[in-house]
């Protein structure tokens, strides 16, 4: 099955939208921000965007394992 990554600004409804996609198409829903936070899969902090920088390699290993 394909992977669909839903991104956007805080409060836009990404989680709700992504859960509906997963439900409607029989896909697994993963909340990437929760996985990143729980496992400390960050590579610093972006001061301009005021958010952690995602370490994509660490997330990929965790998600596809």
C-alpha positions as CSV (number, residue, x, y, z in Angstrom):
1,X,0.0,0.0,0.0
2,X,1.2,3.6,-0.5
3,X,2.3,5.9,2.2
4,X,0.5,9.2,2.5
5,X,2.1,11.9,4.6
6,X,-0.3,14.7,5.6
7,X,1.5,18.0,6.5
8,X,0.3,21.5,7.3
9,X,0.0,24.2,9.9
10,X,-1.0,23.5,13.5
11,X,-4.8,23.3,13.9
12,X,-5.6,22.7,10.3
13,X,-7.2,19.3,10.9
14,X,-4.4,17.1,9.6
15,X,-4.9,14.3,12.2
16,X,-8.6,14.2,11.6
17,X,-8.2,14.1,7.8
18,X,-5.4,11.5,8.0
19,X,-7.5,9.2,10.2
20,X,-10.4,9.4,7.8
21,X,-8.1,8.6,4.9
22,X,-6.8,5.5,6.8
23,X,-10.3,4.4,7.8
24,X,-11.8,4.8,4.3
25,X,-9.0,3.0,2.5
26,X,-8.2,0.3,5.1
27,X,-4.8,1.8,5.8
28,X,-2.8,2.0,9.1
29,X,-2.8,5.5,10.7
30,X,0.5,6.6,12.3
31,X,0.9,9.9,14.1
32,X,4.4,10.8,13.1
33,X,4.8,13.7,15.5
34,X,3.9,11.3,18.4
35,X,6.5,8.7,17.1
36,X,9.1,11.5,16.8
37,X,8.4,12.9,20.3
38,X,8.3,9.5,22.1
39,X,11.5,8.3,20.5
40,X,13.4,11.6,20.3
41,X,13.8,11.3,16.5
42,X,14.8,14.9,16.1
43,X,18.0,16.5,14.7
44,X,17.9,19.9,16.4
45,X,15.4,22.7,16.5
46,X,14.4,25.2,13.7
47,X,14.3,28.6,15.4
48,X,12.6,30.2,12.3
49,X,9.7,27.8,12.2
50,X,9.7,27.2,16.0
51,X,9.6,23.4,15.7
52,X,11.9,20.4,16.0
53,X,13.8,19.2,12.9
54,X,12.7,15.6,12.0
55,X,15.4,13.0,11.5
56,X,13.7,11.2,8.6
57,X,16.2,8.3,8.7
58,X,15.3,7.4,12.3
59,X,11.6,7.7,11.6
60,X,11.8,5.5,8.5
61,X,13.5,2.7,10.3
62,X,10.9,2.8,13.1
63,X,7.9,3.0,10.8
64,X,8.9,0.3,8.3
65,X,10.3,-2.1,10.9
